[in-house]
Amino acid sequence: VELYKFVQPGDIILARVLGYGEAQTSYLLSIAEDQLGVIIGKGQNGQRLSSDPNDPSMMKALNSEYREMRKVAQLPDLNK
């Protein structure tokens, strides 16, 4: 798995917290489900990225056509 394709430092993610170990004192973050993943990304040049409605595996800069690959959270549309 090439982790850099899914999440980058500075990204805001929605994840499930998983406890592990005998006393459940250690934790992992999982983005394995469709509705989990990056909500707001931070591009390599520091620009803010949001989900691209045309491609669910890409995030797009707000003020340009710049795109980066991420594991984008598939959030439900609450306006329906």
ZIPE-V319861 format. One record per residue. N is the residue number from 1. RES is the residue in three letters. SS is DSSP state (helix for helix, strand for strand, loop for the rest). OMEGA is omega in degrees with one decimal (999 if undefined). D_CENTER is the distance of its C-alpha to the mean C-alpha in Angstrom with 1 decimal. Layout:
# ZIPE-V319861
n,res,ss,omega,d_center
N,RES,SS,OMEGA,D_CENTER
N,RES,SS,OMEGA,D_CENTER
This chain:
# ZIPE-V319861
n,res,ss,omega,d_center
1,VAL,loop,178.2,15.3
2,GLU,loop,-171.3,14.2
3,LEU,helix,-177.9,11.3
4,TYR,helix,177.9,10.9
5,LYS,helix,-174.6,9.9
6,PHE,loop,-177.0,6.7
7,VAL,loop,-179.6,5.7
8,GLN,loop,175.2,8.4
9,PRO,loop,-179.9,10.6
10,GLY,loop,177.7,10.4
11,ASP,loop,171.7,6.7
12,ILE,strand,-174.3,6.6
13,ILE,strand,169.7,4.8
14,LEU,strand,-173.8,6.9
15,ALA,loop,173.9,8.6
16,ARG,strand,178.5,12.1
17,VAL,strand,-179.9,14.6
18,LEU,strand,175.4,17.1
19,GLY,strand,175.3,20.5
20,TYR,strand,-175.6,22.5
21,GLY,loop,-176.3,25.9
22,GLU,loop,-176.5,29.3
23,ALA,loop,-178.3,28.9
24,GLN,loop,-177.6,25.1
25,THR,loop,175.5,24.9
26,SER,strand,-173.4,22.0
27,TYR,strand,172.6,18.4
28,LEU,strand,172.2,15.4
29,LEU,strand,-179.8,11.8
30,SER,strand,172.7,10.7
31,ILE,loop,-173.5,7.7
32,ALA,loop,-178.9,10.6
33,GLU,loop,-177.7,11.2
34,ASP,loop,-175.6,10.5
35,GLN,loop,178.8,9.7
36,LEU,loop,178.9,7.1
37,GLY,strand,-177.2,3.4
38,VAL,strand,176.3,1.4
39,ILE,strand,176.0,5.2
40,ILE,strand,-178.5,6.9
41,GLY,strand,173.5,6.9
42,LYS,strand,-177.3,10.2
43,GLY,loop,-178.8,12.2
44,GLN,loop,178.2,14.7
45,ASN,loop,177.0,17.4
46,GLY,loop,-179.6,15.8
47,GLN,loop,178.9,15.2
48,ARG,strand,-179.5,12.8
49,LEU,strand,173.8,10.4
50,SER,strand,-176.6,9.7
51,SER,strand,177.9,9.2
52,ASP,strand,-177.1,12.2
53,PRO,loop,-179.1,14.4
54,ASN,loop,-177.4,16.3
55,ASP,strand,-175.5,13.7
56,PRO,strand,178.6,10.8
57,SER,strand,-178.2,9.5
58,MET,strand,172.0,9.9
59,MET,strand,-172.3,9.1
60,LYS,strand,175.2,12.5
61,ALA,strand,-176.6,14.4
62,LEU,loop,-173.9,16.1
63,ASN,loop,178.1,19.5
64,SER,loop,178.4,19.7
65,GLU,loop,-179.6,18.9
66,TYR,loop,-178.7,16.8
67,ARG,strand,173.3,13.8
68,GLU,strand,178.8,11.3
69,MET,strand,175.1,9.7
70,ARG,loop,169.7,6.0
71,LYS,loop,-172.6,5.0
72,VAL,strand,175.8,4.6
73,ALA,loop,178.3,5.7
74,GLN,loop,-177.0,9.4
75,LEU,loop,177.9,11.0
76,PRO,loop,176.8,14.7
77,ASP,loop,-175.9,17.0
78,LEU,loop,-179.9,19.1
79,ASN,loop,-178.9,21.6
80,LYS,loop,999,23.1
